[in-house]
Amino acid sequence: MESAASVKTGWRRGLIELRQSFTNGPELFSHFLWPVLMLAALFFLRHRDFGSTGLLLGALALPSILGMNAAMGMVSMSQQLTADREDGTLLRAKAMPNGMVSYLIGKVVSVAGGLLADLAILLIPGLFLVEGLALGSAHWFTLVWVLLLGLVATLPIGAILGSVFTTARSQGLIQLPMLALIAVSGIFYPITALPGWLEWIGQLTPVYWMGLGMRSALLPGEAVVVEVGESWRHLETAAVLGVWAVAGLLLAPVVLRRMARRESGSKVAERRERALQRVA
């Protein structure tokens, strides 16, 4: 009964946070900012050919960007958990019976819901803007399973990263490594065009595999010629994302419990005092 109540409470909490993100001005702006910037990039790529393949670079880029945005949910999760840790929200959740479980469920619901909304804001106009996409029922099925498995693979990683950083300022350090991963993950240009050693690095990340899965879902069969081994590698995609998912689901609860045990009112007050000193 307590577990069911925690799930119900977390679900309600997540829906409230999600609704607030679309009624708060700055957060609503952030939901549209990145999709609009990506749509602007697609606009300039939409008629450019990729080499002599006959494929349009815009068509290759749209599903890749969707995969990248989905994978970047881990950064949103990390940012929100770090901010809640810094302002004491996490400490208050810890003080409630099964509060950490409800908190995490709520955070997953709000982050995943906001992410799905952001993807829709990008995908729906993108379907009209970009030519050369494939939209059969089998393609939509692939899109759904890649997206769901990718979220399970990346959101726990975000929770772990959020546990590592104690302040929002230090959490910003994660942005540079993430930009480097995006650069070598075949998002804006096929990974086969990169040096071999960068190909291997890119294929170790969930960002690449989510991009590949999205491309297999939205591109016609002949587009596979630009991929590694000229294959969509669905089994490999499921396997790699599955490994990341299992690792994250095993490690995240352990890391979060340890982090929660170290939290106290004095530490929250100390972080708040340091933040006020920086502002002053």
C-alpha angles and dihedrals in degrees: 000000000000091000091050090049091050091052092048092048092047092049092052091046091051093050091050092051091046092051091048091053089061095045097045112087101223093042092047089051090052091053090060101033101075096040090049092050091050092048088053090053090048090051091062093042098045097095099032116110123225103232114291095323094101089233123128117239091220092057090050092047101049099066090039091055090049089054092047093050091049091050091048088066084091089066092051090049091049093048095049095046091049092049092049090049092051097049096043099253090121092050091053090050090051091055093059124081107269086352095145091055092051091045094053094045090050092048092050091049094049096043095044092045093050091046093052090050091051090050091051090050088055101037102048097055089036091061089061095039100049125059128206100050126138116224108177124140092259089054092053090049090054090048091054098048094044091049095047094045090045092054091050088050097049110031094065088051088055090052090052092049090048089055092053097056119064099195136036089238094058091042089064088073089078092069096076096053090046092052089050091052091050090051092058098037100084094249102133097018131024111272090229088073090064126085113275096252091053089050090059093048091049092051092057091066129080088226092071094046094048089050091049091048092050091049091051088052099049107027129078119254095259090063089074089083090083094054129091108280089000088270135116088220096208093171092051090047092053091044097050095043088045091054091050090047094051092045092049095046091050097045102037098067091047094049093044093049091051091047092049092051090057093051118102139158092255092055092049090050091048093052090047091052092051090050091052091050091053091051092048 
